Amino acid sequence: MRKSIPMAALTAIVSALSVPQAMAADVTAAADINSAYVWRGLTFNDGIVIQPSIDVAAGGFGFNVWGNLDVDDYNDTLDSGEFSEVDLTVSYSFDIGPVGASVGYIEYLFPAGGASTSEIFASTSMDIVYGISAGLELYYDIDQVDDFYATASIGYALDINEKLGLELGGLISYAGKDFTAAYAGGTDSGFFNYILSASLSYAISDTLSTGINVNYTDSMESDALPDSAMDSDIYGGISMAYTF
């Protein structure tokens, strides 16, 4: 059942949006069309999905609204043409020397049915050398699951020319026992999934860009992420973004 946003989230949203007028906000509207909806290695839909989003950022504060619209009904388990998920995220980003850091809150809402849940998160990232960066992320479900999901990642970014960019990435994750049981039907904590990704982005103008991506994910330990929770290991799609 969809529930109201907790007061802490409402306060954070107001703080993120109520920045001084002298502080210009960047607003980006985007939409992805993907071959599947895969979240942390778990298949939520192995058919076509459309995932629009709005992102507002100013003074380190950020507010994001993201949705998943199912075009495919996933073997009659989903209603095609309807949103099965809407996520609200508030965050604050800052630098600690050469390290970029971010903390925030995510509210997961399921309009088609199912109990919503909430996570808090913290992340760090650092440029290493020659376009290579590394990052750590920790998510903790404070509502339905009361457990964590953590990732370590490495990426490489290359500007092929002024308009075309290439990104390659790799990620491994580890999850607590209650997280694996709730979301994947797992029986133990452990290394959860890994993801290998590649994407190309193209700047059509100063405000409009498009891109294409492909990803591969698989289970790392079957006790944590059983194969039965994964219908799509290769997925990808196209994206379009406009910055106001």
C-alpha positions in Angstrom: 0.0 0.0 0.0 1.3 3.4 -0.9 1.9 5.5 2.2 2.5 9.2 2.8 6.1 10.6 2.7 7.5 10.8 6.3 8.0 14.2 7.8 11.8 13.9 7.6 11.5 13.4 3.9 9.2 16.4 3.4 11.6 18.6 5.4 14.5 17.5 3.3 12.5 18.1 0.1 11.6 21.6 1.2 15.2 22.3 2.2 16.4 21.1 -1.2 13.9 23.3 -3.1 14.0 26.4 -0.9 17.5 27.5 -1.8 18.2 31.2 -2.1 16.9 32.7 -5.3 20.4 34.0 -6.1 21.6 30.4 -6.2 20.7 29.1 -9.7 19.2 25.6 -9.8 20.0 23.1 -12.6 16.9 21.2 -13.7 17.2 18.2 -15.9 14.4 16.2 -17.5 15.3 12.8 -18.8 13.7 9.6 -20.2 15.2 6.2 -20.8 13.8 3.4 -22.9 15.3 0.1 -21.7 15.0 -3.5 -22.7 14.3 -4.5 -19.0 14.0 -3.1 -15.5 16.9 -4.7 -13.5 17.5 -3.3 -10.0 20.6 -4.5 -8.2 20.7 -7.6 -10.3 17.0 -8.4 -9.7 14.6 -8.5 -12.7 11.5 -6.5 -12.0 10.5 -6.6 -15.7 12.2 -8.5 -18.5 10.4 -6.5 -21.2 10.4 -2.9 -22.5 10.1 -0.2 -19.9 10.1 3.7 -20.0 11.8 5.4 -17.1 11.3 9.2 -17.0 12.9 11.4 -14.3 13.2 15.0 -13.1 16.3 16.2 -11.3 16.8 19.5 -9.5 20.2 20.5 -8.1 21.4 23.7 -6.4 24.1 24.5 -3.8 24.9 20.8 -3.2 21.2 19.9 -2.6 19.4 17.6 -5.0 15.9 16.4 -5.5 15.0 13.6 -7.9 11.7 12.0 -9.0 12.1 8.8 -11.0 9.4 6.4 -12.4 9.2 3.0 -14.1 6.4 2.7 -16.7 5.9 -0.9 -17.8 5.3 -1.3 -21.5 5.5 -5.1 -21.2 3.3 -6.9 -18.7 6.0 -9.4 -17.6 4.0 -12.6 -18.2 0.8 -11.0 -17.0 2.2 -10.1 -13.6 2.3 -6.3 -14.3 -0.2 -3.9 -15.8 1.2 -2.6 -19.1 1.0 1.1 -19.7 1.1 1.9 -15.9 3.7 3.0 -13.5 4.8 0.2 -11.2 7.3 2.3 -9.2 8.0 5.9 -8.4 11.1 6.9 -6.3 11.7 10.2 -4.5 15.3 11.1 -3.6 16.7 14.0 -1.7 20.4 14.3 -1.3 23.3 16.6 -0.3 26.7 16.4 -2.0 30.0 17.9 -0.8 33.7 17.5 -1.1 36.2 16.2 1.4 39.5 17.1 -0.1 39.8 15.1 -3.3 36.9 12.8 -2.4 33.3 13.6 -3.5 30.7 12.6 -1.0 26.9 12.4 -0.9 24.2 11.5 1.7 20.5 11.2 1.1 17.1 9.5 1.5 15.0 7.5 -1.0 11.3 6.8 -0.7 10.2 3.9 -2.9 6.5 4.0 -3.9 4.5 1.3 -5.7 1.3 2.8 -7.2 0.2 -0.6 -8.6 0.3 -2.1 -5.1 2.7 -3.3 -2.5 4.2 -1.7 0.6 6.5 1.2 0.0 9.8 1.4 1.8 12.6 3.9 2.6 16.4 3.9 2.4 19.1 6.2 3.6 22.4 6.2 1.7 26.0 7.5 1.7 28.5 7.4 -1.1 32.0 8.5 -1.9 33.9 8.8 -5.2 37.4 9.9 -6.2 39.2 10.5 -9.5 42.3 8.3 -9.6 44.2 9.0 -12.9 43.6 9.3 -16.6 39.8 9.2 -16.5 39.6 6.4 -14.0 37.5 6.8 -10.8 36.4 4.6 -7.9 33.5 4.7 -5.6 31.8 3.2 -2.6 28.0 3.3 -1.8 26.1 2.1 1.2 22.3 1.9 1.3 20.3 1.0 4.4 16.6 0.1 4.4 15.1 1.7 7.5 11.5 0.6 6.8 10.4 -2.8 5.5 13.8 -4.7 5.6 16.1 -3.0 8.1 19.2 -4.2 6.4 21.9 -3.0 4.0 23.2 -3.2 0.4 26.7 -1.9 -0.4 28.7 -1.5 -3.6 32.2 -0.9 -4.7 32.8 0.4 -8.3 35.4 1.5 -10.7 34.8 3.5 -13.9 36.6 4.9 -16.9 35.4 8.0 -18.8 36.8 9.2 -22.2 35.9 12.2 -24.2 36.2 10.9 -27.8 35.6 14.4 -29.1 33.7 17.6 -28.0 30.3 15.9 -28.3 30.9 12.2 -27.9 31.8 10.5 -24.7 32.5 6.8 -23.7 32.1 5.4 -20.2 33.0 1.9 -19.0 32.2 0.6 -15.5 32.3 -2.4 -13.2 30.6 -2.9 -9.8 30.4 -5.6 -7.1 27.9 -5.6 -4.2 27.4 -7.2 -0.8 24.1 -7.5 1.0 22.8 -8.4 4.4 20.8 -11.5 5.1 17.5 -9.7 5.6 17.9 -7.8 2.4 18.7 -11.0 0.4 15.7 -12.8 1.9 13.2 -9.9 1.3 14.2 -9.1 -2.3 15.7 -12.2 -3.8 14.6 -15.1 -1.7 18.2 -15.6 -0.5 19.1 -17.6 2.6 22.3 -15.8 3.7 24.2 -12.5 3.5 27.0 -12.4 1.0 28.3 -11.0 -2.3 25.1 -10.2 -4.2 25.7 -9.3 -7.8 28.2 -7.7 -10.2 27.5 -5.4 -13.1 29.7 -4.6 -16.2 28.5 -1.6 -18.2 29.3 0.5 -21.3 27.7 3.6 -22.6 28.1 6.3 -25.2 26.7 9.8 -24.8 26.3 12.5 -27.5 25.7 16.2 -26.8 23.2 17.4 -29.4 23.5 20.9 -28.0 24.5 22.6 -24.8 21.2 21.6 -23.2 20.1 18.4 -25.1 22.0 15.1 -25.0 21.3 11.5 -25.9 22.9 8.2 -25.2 23.0 4.4 -25.5 24.0 1.8 -22.9 24.5 -1.9 -22.5 24.9 -3.8 -19.2 25.6 -7.3 -18.0 24.8 -8.5 -14.5 25.1 -11.9 -12.7 24.9 -13.4 -9.2 28.1 -13.6 -7.1 26.8 -16.1 -4.5 23.7 -18.2 -5.0 22.8 -18.1 -1.3 22.5 -14.4 -1.5 21.1 -13.9 -5.1 19.5 -17.1 -6.5 19.3 -17.6 -10.2 15.5 -17.7 -9.9 15.5 -14.0 -9.1 17.2 -13.1 -12.4 15.5 -13.3 -15.7 17.6 -10.7 -17.5 21.4 -10.6 -17.3 22.0 -8.5 -20.5 19.9 -5.3 -20.8 20.3 -1.8 -22.1 18.6 1.0 -23.9 18.6 4.6 -25.1 18.3 7.8 -23.2 17.5 11.5 -23.8 18.1 14.4 -21.4 17.4 18.1 -21.5 18.8 20.6 -19.0 16.9 23.9 -18.5 
